[in-house]
Amino acid sequence: MFLTGKRMSSTVVEVGKSFKITLPSEIGKVFSISDGQKLYVLASEDLLILRKIPERPSDRLDELIGELTFDKDAKKRAERWLLNQAEKAS
């Protein structure tokens, strides 16, 4: 089941070798998921949630902080921290 705006749809996927899951192209198009893009997987009992990880976390960080400016070293540290948090959670 996936949400697109207020519309809800469902689909069935099969787990292949090495536990790989292929997403239907409709989901890839709706959510702008491209080949090789990393997804964050949240698992709880029988529920799996996939969330896109930005291709450039620094761009997402820029969106979140807006006008706030960092020097280059502080921005690199923040980006490393964000990536580290995503890896710990997976």
C-alpha positions as CSV (number, residue, x, y, z in Angstrom):
1,M,0.0,0.0,0.0
2,F,1.4,3.5,-0.8
3,L,0.1,7.0,-0.6
4,T,0.2,9.5,-3.4
5,G,-1.3,12.7,-2.1
6,K,-4.6,11.6,-0.6
7,R,-4.9,8.5,-2.9
8,M,-4.1,5.1,-1.5
9,S,-3.0,2.1,-3.6
10,S,-1.7,-1.3,-2.9
11,T,0.7,-3.6,-4.7
12,V,2.3,-6.9,-4.1
13,V,6.1,-7.5,-4.6
14,E,8.1,-10.7,-4.3
15,V,11.3,-11.1,-2.3
16,G,14.0,-12.5,-4.6
17,K,17.5,-13.9,-4.1
18,S,19.6,-12.1,-1.5
19,F,16.3,-10.6,-0.1
20,K,16.0,-8.1,-3.0
21,I,12.7,-6.4,-3.6
22,T,11.9,-4.8,-7.0
23,L,9.6,-1.9,-6.8
24,P,6.9,-1.6,-9.5
25,S,7.7,1.2,-12.0
26,E,4.5,3.0,-11.0
27,I,5.9,3.5,-7.5
28,G,9.3,4.6,-8.9
29,K,7.6,7.2,-11.1
30,V,5.2,8.5,-8.5
31,F,7.9,9.0,-5.9
32,S,10.7,9.9,-8.3
33,I,12.9,7.0,-7.3
34,S,15.8,6.4,-9.7
35,D,18.0,3.3,-10.3
36,G,20.7,3.1,-7.6
37,Q,19.0,5.6,-5.2
38,K,19.3,4.7,-1.6
39,L,16.2,4.1,0.6
40,Y,16.0,4.0,4.3
41,V,14.2,0.9,5.6
42,L,12.3,1.1,8.9
43,A,11.2,-2.3,10.2
44,S,8.9,-3.1,13.0
45,E,7.4,-6.6,13.4
46,D,5.6,-7.3,10.1
47,L,5.8,-3.7,8.9
48,L,8.4,-2.3,6.5
49,I,8.6,1.4,5.6
50,L,10.8,2.8,2.9
51,R,11.9,6.4,2.8
52,K,14.0,8.1,0.2
53,I,17.4,9.3,1.3
54,P,18.4,12.5,-0.5
55,E,21.1,12.0,-3.2
56,R,22.9,15.1,-1.8
57,P,22.2,15.3,2.0
58,S,23.8,18.7,2.0
59,D,21.0,20.0,-0.3
60,R,18.4,18.7,2.0
61,L,20.2,20.2,5.0
62,D,20.2,23.6,3.1
63,E,16.4,23.2,2.7
64,L,16.0,22.6,6.4
65,I,18.2,25.4,7.7
66,G,17.2,28.0,5.1
67,E,19.0,31.3,5.5
68,L,21.3,30.0,8.3
69,T,24.9,29.9,7.1
70,F,27.7,27.6,8.2
71,D,31.4,27.8,7.4
72,K,32.6,24.9,5.2
73,D,33.9,22.8,8.1
74,A,30.7,23.1,10.1
75,K,28.6,22.1,7.0
76,K,30.8,19.1,6.4
77,R,30.5,18.0,10.0
78,A,26.7,18.4,9.8
79,E,26.5,16.4,6.6
80,R,28.7,13.6,8.2
81,W,26.5,13.6,11.2
82,L,23.3,13.3,9.1
83,L,24.7,10.4,7.1
84,N,25.9,8.7,10.3
85,Q,22.4,8.9,11.8
86,A,20.9,7.4,8.6
87,E,23.4,4.5,8.8
88,K,22.9,3.9,12.5
89,A,19.1,3.7,11.9
90,S,19.4,1.1,9.2
